[in-house]
């Protein structure tokens, strides 16, 4: 049965269709006979227990510069839809969290992908701490003495903002780096959120795998290789994507976390693996599906829609 799909996303006018996973999700949905409606989080309204949004019916076409057609703006109640995709990009701030409360009011009557309660409960860099046996040595804190002790123990470390995205703010510090204190002062001036400190993994020079999972099962992976002299492999900061196969360790990691993802209703997830270690579990707006399809022919969005259709068929 055709589904009515609402997509909560960033402005469709500005997306890069050559690499955007949300656009591929929409394109695949349309090809499977589903209708599309897009809206921004700022248009959400909760009124007497009912959730509304203001947006447009759209159709999409993979033509650069002319990638969508839109109807007039209209206000709708979200319960008119079968499925809602929560696909706006982070940062995972209070605005993002507020949106999960709006969508929680209609889920599961409207199947929200991913489950908004669990998105709120599973920030990428915190959720992964449920699996310490898979992580590199990790500390999350604002305590500068604890950070200094961690560096003294592990030597070469990486510092990340807790709610950062796309590799923004990730820095490496050797055991004798005199700049760590100054950088921690900058973090403290910018906000109150803790920082993540991890033991540096030399294997990052060989790449950072993005593995896509649908309902807890691995679909495929790409490798993101940092530019020369860099430690950040994110495509947004100059990393280069290349094809890669799932290793035995990758499959072991997926098997360990898959049941938890499935139980939480986290249908479309991207995890990051460096060497033998799981570093992040991305549940907000995971990317990588376009590169995966280009390299391998595997379409993770097809797998996602097959699963969504199966859930809706029995609900």
Secondary structure per residue as TSV (DSSP state, phi and psi in degrees):
chain	resnum	aa	ss	phi	psi
A	1	X	-	360.0	136.5
A	2	X	-	-62.2	142.4
A	3	X	-	-109.2	149.0
A	4	X	E	-95.7	119.8
A	5	X	E	-117.4	124.7
A	6	X	E	-101.7	134.3
A	7	X	E	-118.4	113.5
A	8	X	E	-89.4	110.9
A	9	X	-	-149.2	175.6
A	10	X	S	-75.5	167.1
A	11	X	-	-52.4	125.3
A	12	X	G	-64.9	-24.9
A	13	X	G	-62.0	-32.0
A	14	X	G	-99.9	2.5
A	15	X	-	-76.8	152.3
A	16	X	-	-95.1	102.4
A	17	X	T	-66.6	-17.9
A	18	X	T	-71.3	-18.8
A	19	X	T	-139.2	4.9
A	20	X	-	-86.5	119.7
A	21	X	H	-68.2	-36.4
A	22	X	H	-61.7	-41.6
A	23	X	H	-63.2	-40.9
A	24	X	H	-63.6	-39.0
A	25	X	H	-59.2	-43.3
A	26	X	H	-68.0	-42.7
A	27	X	H	-60.7	-43.6
A	28	X	H	-67.1	-42.2
A	29	X	H	-59.5	-45.2
A	30	X	H	-61.6	-42.2
A	31	X	H	-64.2	-26.0
A	32	X	T	-89.7	5.6
A	33	X	T	94.1	8.7
A	34	X	-	-90.2	150.7
A	35	X	E	-94.8	156.2
A	36	X	E	-126.6	139.5
A	37	X	E	-136.4	131.3
A	38	X	E	-117.5	146.7
A	39	X	E	-153.0	162.8
A	40	X	-	-100.8	155.0
A	41	X	G	-61.8	-30.8
A	42	X	G	-64.4	-17.6
A	43	X	G	-90.2	-5.1
A	44	X	-	-65.9	142.5
A	45	X	E	-143.3	133.7
A	46	X	E	-110.0	113.8
A	47	X	E	-132.7	113.3
A	48	X	T	52.2	43.9
A	49	X	T	82.2	-1.3
A	50	X	E	-109.7	143.4
A	51	X	E	-108.6	128.0
A	52	X	E	-121.9	158.1
A	53	X	E	-146.2	152.9
A	54	X	E	-112.5	122.0
A	55	X	E	-163.3	-156.8
A	56	X	E	-138.7	143.2
A	57	X	E	-71.0	136.9
A	58	X	E	-135.6	158.7
A	59	X	E	-126.4	151.6
A	60	X	E	-120.3	155.4
A	61	X	-	-149.5	132.3
A	62	X	-	-79.1	70.3
A	63	X	-	-128.7	114.9
A	64	X	T	-61.6	127.7
A	65	X	T	86.4	-8.0
A	66	X	-	-148.3	53.9
A	67	X	-	-95.5	1.2
A	68	X	E	-155.1	157.5
A	69	X	E	-122.3	137.7
A	70	X	E	-130.3	142.2
A	71	X	-	-83.1	-175.5
A	72	X	-	-67.9	155.4
A	73	X	-	-66.0	134.2
A	74	X	E	-144.1	153.5
A	75	X	E	-98.0	129.1
A	76	X	E	-129.2	156.2
A	77	X	E	-91.2	131.8
A	78	X	G	-63.1	-23.3
A	79	X	G	-69.4	-3.4
A	80	X	G	-70.8	-15.0
A	81	X	-	-104.8	156.5
A	82	X	S	-86.6	-34.7
A	83	X	E	-138.8	142.7
A	84	X	E	-126.9	128.0
A	85	X	E	-97.0	122.6
A	86	X	E	-92.8	97.2
A	87	X	-	-129.2	15.4
A	88	X	-	-70.8	147.0
A	89	X	-	-71.7	151.4
A	90	X	-	-61.7	172.9
A	91	X	-	-76.6	151.4
A	92	X	-	-84.6	76.4
A	93	X	S	-109.9	-170.3
A	94	X	H	-63.9	-31.7
A	95	X	H	-61.4	-42.6
A	96	X	H	-64.9	-45.5
A	97	X	H	-63.0	-41.6
A	98	X	H	-57.0	-40.6
A	99	X	H	-62.1	-32.2
A	100	X	H	-66.9	-33.6
A	101	X	H	-67.3	-40.4
A	102	X	H	-59.5	-48.1
A	103	X	H	-72.0	-29.3
A	104	X	H	-62.3	-27.4
A	105	X	T	-68.5	-18.2
A	106	X	T	-113.6	-11.6
A	107	X	T	-86.4	138.1
A	108	X	T	-96.4	6.3
A	109	X	T	-53.2	-44.0
A	110	X	S	-101.6	122.6
A	111	X	E	-73.5	109.5
A	112	X	E	-94.2	128.4
A	113	X	E	-116.5	108.7
A	114	X	S	-92.3	163.5
A	115	X	-	-45.9	116.8
A	116	X	H	-63.9	-34.0
A	117	X	H	-61.8	-41.1
A	118	X	H	-78.0	-29.9
A	119	X	H	-60.1	-43.2
A	120	X	H	-66.4	-32.7
A	121	X	H	-89.7	-2.5
A	122	X	-	-132.4	56.9
A	123	X	-	-53.3	137.6
A	124	X	H	-51.0	-43.9
A	125	X	H	-88.1	-8.4
A	126	X	H	-99.2	-40.1
A	127	X	H	-57.2	-37.1
A	128	X	G	-63.7	-20.8
A	129	X	G	-70.9	-9.3
A	130	X	G	-67.7	-12.9
A	131	X	G	-124.9	63.6
A	132	X	T	-61.9	-25.8
A	133	X	T	-70.1	-14.8
A	134	X	T	-101.4	-16.8
A	135	X	S	-85.8	157.4
A	136	X	-	-72.1	164.7
A	137	X	S	-52.4	128.0
A	138	X	E	-138.8	140.0
A	139	X	E	-130.9	134.2
A	140	X	E	-123.4	117.9
A	141	X	E	-170.7	167.7
A	142	X	S	-109.9	0.5
A	143	X	-	-78.6	107.8
A	144	X	H	-66.3	-33.4
A	145	X	H	-66.4	-39.3
A	146	X	H	-64.0	-36.9
A	147	X	H	-67.0	-43.2
A	148	X	H	-64.0	-39.6
A	149	X	H	-65.7	-37.8
A	150	X	H	-63.8	-43.3
A	151	X	H	-66.3	-38.0
A	152	X	H	-61.5	-35.9
A	153	X	H	-75.5	-42.3
A	154	X	H	-105.3	-12.4
A	155	X	S	78.9	-103.5
A	156	X	S	-74.9	119.7
A	157	X	E	-130.2	163.6
A	158	X	E	-120.2	137.7
A	159	X	E	-113.9	133.6
A	160	X	E	-136.8	144.4
A	161	X	E	-69.8	140.6
A	162	X	T	-59.6	-41.8
A	163	X	T	-111.2	29.4
A	164	X	-	-73.8	173.7
A	165	X	-	-145.6	155.0
A	166	X	T	59.2	24.4
A	167	X	T	83.4	1.8
A	168	X	T	-65.4	130.6
A	169	X	T	79.4	9.2
A	170	X	-	-84.0	125.5
A	171	X	E	-133.4	152.5
A	172	X	E	-109.6	141.4
A	173	X	E	-135.1	119.1
A	174	X	-	-73.4	168.2
A	175	X	T	-59.8	-30.9
A	176	X	T	-106.5	17.2
A	177	X	-	-67.1	119.8
A	178	X	T	-81.0	-3.1
A	179	X	T	-91.0	-6.5
A	180	X	H	-60.7	-45.5
A	181	X	H	-61.2	-42.8
A	182	X	H	-64.0	-39.3
A	183	X	H	-68.2	-38.3
A	184	X	H	-63.4	-35.1
A	185	X	H	-64.2	-40.0
A	186	X	H	-63.8	-44.8
A	187	X	H	-57.4	-42.9
A	188	X	H	-66.0	-35.3
A	189	X	H	-71.0	-30.7
A	190	X	H	-78.4	-26.0
A	191	X	-	176.5	177.0
A	192	X	S	-97.4	-4.1
A	193	X	-	-68.8	147.3
A	194	X	-	-66.6	169.3
A	195	X	E	-112.5	159.4
A	196	X	E	-104.5	132.2
A	197	X	E	-120.7	126.7
A	198	X	E	-131.4	149.6
A	199	X	E	-61.1	131.9
A	200	X	-	-66.3	134.3
A	201	X	-	-105.6	106.7
A	202	X	G	-56.2	-24.9
A	203	X	G	-66.9	-8.1
A	204	X	G	-62.8	-24.4
A	205	X	G	-65.1	-22.1
A	206	X	G	-88.7	-7.6
A	207	X	-	127.2	162.6
A	208	X	E	-122.4	110.8
A	209	X	E	-75.4	134.9
A	210	X	E	-105.6	115.3
A	211	X	E	-107.8	127.8
A	212	X	E	-97.6	133.2
A	213	X	E	-122.4	140.6
A	214	X	E	-118.6	119.2
A	215	X	T	51.5	41.9
A	216	X	T	85.8	-2.6
A	217	X	E	-108.8	132.0
A	218	X	E	-67.8	135.2
A	219	X	E	-103.0	-39.1
A	220	X	E	174.3	178.3
A	221	X	E	-146.2	155.9
A	222	X	E	-125.5	157.8
A	223	X	E	-108.5	133.5
A	224	X	E	-112.4	114.8
A	225	X	E	-102.1	129.4
A	226	X	-	-65.8	151.9
A	227	X	-	-64.1	158.2
A	228	X	T	-56.2	130.2
A	229	X	T	82.8	2.4
A	230	X	-	-111.2	159.2
A	231	X	S	-108.9	-16.2
A	232	X	-	-88.5	123.2
A	233	X	-	-101.2	-3.1
A	234	X	-	-55.8	137.4
A	235	X	G	-61.5	-29.9
A	236	X	G	-67.4	-18.2
A	237	X	G	-120.3	27.5
A	238	X	T	102.9	1.5
A	239	X	-	-66.3	155.6
A	240	X	E	-114.4	129.8
A	241	X	E	-84.2	143.4
A	242	X	E	-147.2	157.5
A	243	X	E	-69.6	152.8
A	244	X	-	-158.9	151.9
A	245	X	-	-99.3	155.9
A	246	X	-	-72.7	129.1
A	247	X	-	-86.3	171.4
A	248	X	H	-60.3	-38.1
A	249	X	H	-67.5	-39.4
A	250	X	H	-57.8	-45.4
A	251	X	H	-65.6	-35.5
A	252	X	H	-64.7	-42.2
A	253	X	H	-63.0	-46.2
A	254	X	H	-62.1	-39.4
A	255	X	H	-66.1	-31.6
A	256	X	H	-73.7	-36.9
A	257	X	H	-98.1	-18.7
A	258	X	H	-54.1	-48.5
A	259	X	H	-59.5	-36.5
A	260	X	H	-67.8	-41.3
A	261	X	H	-62.0	-44.8
A	262	X	H	-64.1	-43.7
A	263	X	H	-64.0	-30.5
A	264	X	H	-88.4	-4.1
A	265	X	T	73.1	28.2
A	266	X	-	-92.6	88.7
A	267	X	-	-76.5	-41.1
A	268	X	E	-120.1	112.0
A	269	X	E	-134.7	144.3
A	270	X	E	-121.1	125.5
A	271	X	E	-109.2	154.1
A	272	X	E	-112.5	130.3
A	273	X	E	-129.4	125.3
A	274	X	E	-115.0	117.9
A	275	X	T	60.7	-119.8
A	276	X	T	-101.7	11.7
A	277	X	E	-118.2	138.3
A	278	X	E	-83.9	125.8
A	279	X	E	-111.2	-30.4
A	280	X	E	-148.8	151.4
A	281	X	E	-121.9	107.2
A	282	X	E	-94.2	116.7
A	283	X	-	-120.4	-9.4
A	284	X	S	-78.2	-58.7
A	285	X	S	-150.8	66.5
A	286	X	-	-60.9	144.3
A	287	X	-	-119.2	-179.3
A	288	X	-	111.4	-8.1
A	289	X	H	-69.0	-33.5
A	290	X	H	-67.5	-47.8
A	291	X	H	-62.7	-39.6
A	292	X	H	-59.6	-44.6
A	293	X	H	-65.3	-40.6
A	294	X	H	-64.7	-40.5
A	295	X	H	-78.8	-39.1
A	296	X	H	-119.8	-13.6
A	297	X	-	81.6	-4.6
A	298	X	-	-79.6	126.0
A	299	X	-	-109.1	100.5
A	300	X	H	-64.7	-26.0
A	301	X	H	-73.4	-30.8
A	302	X	H	-62.2	-45.7
A	303	X	H	-61.5	-39.3
A	304	X	H	-63.4	-46.9
A	305	X	H	-67.2	-34.4
A	306	X	H	-60.5	-41.5
A	307	X	H	-69.8	-42.7
A	308	X	H	-61.3	-44.0
A	309	X	H	-61.9	-39.7
A	310	X	H	-65.1	-39.4
A	311	X	H	-65.8	-45.6
A	312	X	H	-65.9	-30.2
A	313	X	H	-66.3	-26.1
A	314	X	H	-108.0	1.1
A	315	X	-	-100.7	360.0
